[in-house]
Amino acid sequence: MLDLTEADVGAAIHSIKAAARLRGADNIVIYDNGDVTDARGEEIGNLYDED
């Protein structure tokens, strides 16, 4: 469980994808610790690092 609101997760995902130059339809993976990777498995951010 990430212990974040749905709104916080959504905002963080948008920020992380924008910083990684990904589009909304691009796939990502979110791990239990908040790490986010792109479809190639490269870490592009962490949900807890976003404001």
N, CA, C and O atoms as a printed pandas DataFrame, in Angstrom:
     atom_number atom_name residue_name chain_id  residue_number  x_coord  y_coord  z_coord
0              1         N          MET        A               1    0.840   -1.179    0.000
1              2        CA          MET        A               1    0.000    0.000    0.000
2              3         C          MET        A               1    0.884    1.241    0.000
3              4         O          MET        A               1    1.838    1.333    0.772
4              5         N          LEU        A               2    0.565    2.178   -0.856
5              6        CA          LEU        A               2    1.391    3.374   -0.999
6              7         C          LEU        A               2    1.082    4.447    0.034
7              8         O          LEU        A               2    1.911    5.326    0.268
8              9         N          ASP        A               3   -0.085    4.397    0.652
9             10        CA          ASP        A               3   -0.492    5.372    1.658
10            11         C          ASP        A               3   -0.504    6.802    1.107
11            12         O          ASP        A               3   -0.124    7.749    1.796
12            13         N          LEU        A               4   -0.947    6.940   -0.150
13            14        CA          LEU        A               4   -1.119    8.233   -0.802
14            15         C          LEU        A               4   -2.547    8.313   -1.313
15            16         O          LEU        A               4   -3.162    7.287   -1.605
16            17         N          THR        A               5   -3.075    9.515   -1.424
17            18        CA          THR        A               5   -4.420    9.652   -1.983
18            19         C          THR        A               5   -4.367    9.410   -3.491
19            20         O          THR        A               5   -3.311    9.521   -4.114
20            21         N          GLU        A               6   -5.503    9.086   -4.054
21            22        CA          GLU        A               6   -5.581    8.867   -5.491
22            23         C          GLU        A               6   -5.157   10.129   -6.256
23            24         O          GLU        A               6   -4.481   10.046   -7.281
24            25         N          ALA        A               7   -5.559   11.284   -5.747
25            26        CA          ALA        A               7   -5.189   12.553   -6.381
26            27         C          ALA        A               7   -3.670   12.771   -6.335
27            28         O          ALA        A               7   -3.081   13.223   -7.317
28            29         N          ASP        A               8   -3.040   12.451   -5.205
29            30        CA          ASP        A               8   -1.589   12.613   -5.075
30            31         C          ASP        A               8   -0.843   11.682   -6.027
31            32         O          ASP        A               8    0.139   12.080   -6.654
32            33         N          VAL        A               9   -1.318   10.440   -6.130
33            34        CA          VAL        A               9   -0.690    9.481   -7.039
34            35         C          VAL        A               9   -0.833    9.962   -8.480
35            36         O          VAL        A               9    0.130    9.921   -9.246
36            37         N          GLY        A              10   -2.020   10.414   -8.851
37            38        CA          GLY        A              10   -2.242   10.904  -10.209
38            39         C          GLY        A              10   -1.351   12.086  -10.555
39            40         O          GLY        A              10   -0.768   12.137  -11.638
40            41         N          ALA        A              11   -1.248   13.034   -9.633
41            42        CA          ALA        A              11   -0.400   14.202   -9.871
42            43         C          ALA        A              11    1.066   13.802   -9.989
43            44         O          ALA        A              11    1.785   14.320  -10.844
44            45         N          ALA        A              12    1.510   12.888   -9.140
45            46        CA          ALA        A              12    2.899   12.432   -9.180
46            47         C          ALA        A              12    3.196   11.720  -10.488
47            48         O          ALA        A              12    4.251   11.932  -11.086
48            49         N          ILE        A              13    2.277   10.879  -10.934
49            50        CA          ILE        A              13    2.475   10.167  -12.198
50            51         C          ILE        A              13    2.591   11.151  -13.354
51            52         O          ILE        A              13    3.461   11.000  -14.211
52            53         N          HIS        A              14    1.726   12.153  -13.386
53            54        CA          HIS        A              14    1.796   13.152  -14.455
54            55         C          HIS        A              14    3.142   13.872  -14.437
55            56         O          HIS        A              14    3.744   14.078  -15.491
56            57         N          SER        A              15    3.614   14.252  -13.262
57            58        CA          SER        A              15    4.899   14.948  -13.141
58            59         C          SER        A              15    6.064   14.063  -13.576
59            60         O          SER        A              15    6.953   14.503  -14.304
60            61         N          ILE        A              16    6.047   12.820  -13.124
61            62        CA          ILE        A              16    7.128   11.888  -13.453
62            63         C          ILE        A              16    7.155   11.616  -14.951
63            64         O          ILE        A              16    8.222   11.626  -15.566
64            65         N          LYS        A              17    5.988   11.372  -15.541
65            66        CA          LYS        A              17    5.941   11.111  -16.980
66            67         C          LYS        A              17    6.400   12.331  -17.774
67            68         O          LYS        A              17    7.124   12.189  -18.759
68            69         N          ALA        A              18    5.994   13.511  -17.362
69            70        CA          ALA        A              18    6.400   14.727  -18.071
70            71         C          ALA        A              18    7.913   14.914  -18.003
71            72         O          ALA        A              18    8.541   15.257  -19.005
72            73         N          ALA        A              19    8.494   14.695  -16.842
73            74        CA          ALA        A              19    9.936   14.849  -16.675
74            75         C          ALA        A              19   10.713   13.833  -17.509
75            76         O          ALA        A              19   11.824   14.111  -17.961
76            77         N          ALA        A              20   10.120   12.650  -17.712
77            78        CA          ALA        A              20   10.763   11.596  -18.497
78            79         C          ALA        A              20   10.396   11.684  -19.976
79            80         O          ALA        A              20   10.792   10.836  -20.776
80            81         N          ARG        A              21    9.636   12.717  -20.327
81            82        CA          ARG        A              21    9.167   12.923  -21.703
82            83         C          ARG        A              21    8.345   11.754  -22.226
83            84         O          ARG        A              21    8.448   11.360  -23.388
84            85         N          LEU        A              22    7.523   11.210  -21.326
85            86        CA          LEU        A              22    6.589   10.154  -21.708
86            87         C          LEU        A              22    5.209   10.765  -21.918
87            88         O          LEU        A              22    4.880   11.806  -21.352
88            89         N          ARG        A              23    4.420   10.102  -22.735
89            90        CA          ARG        A              23    3.040   10.541  -22.962
90            91         C          ARG        A              23    2.130    9.832  -21.967
91            92         O          ARG        A              23    2.531    8.870  -21.313
92            93         N          GLY        A              24    0.922   10.316  -21.866
93            94        CA          GLY        A              24   -0.039    9.723  -20.948
94            95         C          GLY        A              24   -0.306    8.254  -21.206
95            96         O          GLY        A              24   -0.542    7.492  -20.269
96            97         N          ALA        A              25   -0.273    7.848  -22.465
97            98        CA          ALA        A              25   -0.567    6.460  -22.829
98            99         C          ALA        A              25    0.626    5.526  -22.652
99           100         O          ALA        A              25    0.471    4.308  -22.750
100          101         N          ASP        A              26    1.812    6.075  -22.394
101          102        CA          ASP        A              26    2.999    5.237  -22.212
102          103         C          ASP        A              26    2.894    4.453  -20.909
103          104         O          ASP        A              26    2.464    4.980  -19.883
104          105         N          ASN        A              27    3.293    3.188  -20.967
105          106        CA          ASN        A              27    3.214    2.312  -19.800
106          107         C          ASN        A              27    4.334    2.587  -18.809
107          108         O          ASN        A              27    5.464    2.895  -19.187
108          109         N          ILE        A              28    3.994    2.468  -17.538
109          110        CA          ILE        A              28    4.961    2.564  -16.450
110          111         C          ILE        A              28    4.661    1.450  -15.458
111          112         O          ILE        A              28    3.594    0.838  -15.496
112          113         N          VAL        A              29    5.612    1.196  -14.575
113          114        CA          VAL        A              29    5.422    0.232  -13.486
114          115         C          VAL        A              29    5.655    0.977  -12.182
115          116         O          VAL        A              29    6.642    1.699  -12.038
116          117         N          ILE        A              30    4.744    0.798  -11.233
117          118        CA          ILE        A              30    4.863    1.425   -9.914
118          119         C          ILE        A              30    5.088    0.318   -8.889
119          120         O          ILE        A              30    4.309   -0.632   -8.804
120          121         N          TYR        A              31    6.154    0.452   -8.117
121          122        CA          TYR        A              31    6.503   -0.552   -7.117
122          123         C          TYR        A              31    6.003   -0.142   -5.735
123          124         O          TYR        A              31    5.668    1.019   -5.501
124          125         N          ASP        A              32    5.959   -1.104   -4.832
125          126        CA          ASP        A              32    5.453   -0.873   -3.476
126          127         C          ASP        A              32    6.188    0.248   -2.740
127          128         O          ASP        A              32    5.598    0.917   -1.892
128          129         N          ASN        A              33    7.456    0.458   -3.053
129          130        CA          ASN        A              33    8.229    1.501   -2.371
130          131         C          ASN        A              33    8.080    2.870   -3.044
131          132         O          ASN        A              33    8.713    3.837   -2.622
132          133         N          GLY        A              34    7.242    2.957   -4.092
133          134        CA          GLY        A              34    6.997    4.208   -4.783
134          135         C          GLY        A              34    7.840    4.420   -6.018
135          136         O          GLY        A              34    7.599    5.361   -6.774
136          137         N          ASP        A              35    8.841    3.552   -6.246
137          138        CA          ASP        A              35    9.654    3.680   -7.452
138          139         C          ASP        A              35    8.786    3.519   -8.689
139          140         O          ASP        A              35    7.835    2.737   -8.706
140          141         N          VAL        A              36    9.134    4.280   -9.729
141          142        CA          VAL        A              36    8.415    4.214  -10.995
142          143         C          VAL        A              36    9.440    3.954  -12.094
143          144         O          VAL        A              36   10.453    4.648  -12.185
144          145         N          THR        A              37    9.170    2.945  -12.933
145          146        CA          THR        A              37   10.044    2.652  -14.066
146          147         C          THR        A              37    9.249    2.756  -15.358
147          148         O          THR        A              37    8.025    2.621  -15.374
148          149         N          ASP        A              38    9.982    3.002  -16.445
149          150        CA          ASP        A              38    9.333    3.021  -17.752
150          151         C          ASP        A              38    9.196    1.590  -18.265
151          152         O          ASP        A              38    9.534    0.641  -17.559
152          153         N          ALA        A              39    8.705    1.436  -19.481
153          154        CA          ALA        A              39    8.460    0.102  -20.041
154          155         C          ALA        A              39    9.748   -0.701  -20.228
155          156         O          ALA        A              39    9.707   -1.929  -20.306
156          157         N          ARG        A              40   10.890   -0.015  -20.300
157          158        CA          ARG        A              40   12.178   -0.699  -20.450
158          159         C          ARG        A              40   12.785   -1.087  -19.112
159          160         O          ARG        A              40   13.824   -1.747  -19.067
160          161         N          GLY        A              41   12.139   -0.679  -18.015
161          162        CA          GLY        A              41   12.639   -1.005  -16.689
162          163         C          GLY        A              41   13.578    0.025  -16.099
163          164         O          GLY        A              41   14.155   -0.206  -15.036
164          165         N          GLU        A              42   13.747    1.171  -16.771
165          166        CA          GLU        A              42   14.614    2.222  -16.255
166          167         C          GLU        A              42   13.852    3.079  -15.253
167          168         O          GLU        A              42   12.734    3.519  -15.524
168          169         N          GLU        A              43   14.459    3.313  -14.100
169          170        CA          GLU        A              43   13.795    4.116  -13.077
170          171         C          GLU        A              43   13.682    5.562  -13.550
171          172         O          GLU        A              43   14.659    6.170  -13.989
172          173         N          ILE        A              44   12.469    6.095  -13.450
173          174        CA          ILE        A              44   12.232    7.469  -13.891
174          175         C          ILE        A              44   11.754    8.361  -12.758
175          176         O          ILE        A              44   11.590    9.565  -12.957
176          177         N          GLY        A              45   11.529    7.810  -11.590
177          178        CA          GLY        A              45   11.108    8.629  -10.457
178          179         C          GLY        A              45   10.574    7.806   -9.312
179          180         O          GLY        A              45   10.612    6.576   -9.327
180          181         N          ASN        A              46   10.074    8.518   -8.315
181          182        CA          ASN        A              46    9.482    7.894   -7.140
182          183         C          ASN        A              46    8.278    8.744   -6.724
183          184         O          ASN        A              46    8.380    9.968   -6.632
184          185         N          LEU        A              47    7.152    8.100   -6.475
185          186        CA          LEU        A              47    5.938    8.815   -6.125
186          187         C          LEU        A              47    6.118    9.691   -4.896
187          188         O          LEU        A              47    5.510   10.757   -4.803
188          189         N          TYR        A              48    6.941    9.258   -3.954
189          190        CA          TYR        A              48    7.111   10.001   -2.713
190          191         C          TYR        A              48    8.005   11.228   -2.875
191          192         O          TYR        A              48    8.025   12.093   -2.000
192          193         N          ASP        A              49    8.741   11.315   -3.980
193          194        CA          ASP        A              49    9.611   12.459   -4.220
194          195         C          ASP        A              49    8.895   13.637   -4.853
195          196         O          ASP        A              49    9.440   14.739   -4.912
196          197         N          GLU        A              50    7.670   13.413   -5.331
197          198        CA          GLU        A              50    6.915   14.459   -6.011
198          199         C          GLU        A              50    6.103   15.256   -4.997
199          200         O          GLU        A              50    5.607   14.698   -4.018
200          201         N          ASP        A              51    5.969   16.540   -5.226
201          202        CA          ASP        A              51    5.193   17.405   -4.329
202          203         C          ASP        A              51    3.774   17.550   -4.788
203          204         O          ASP        A              51    2.985   18.244   -4.147
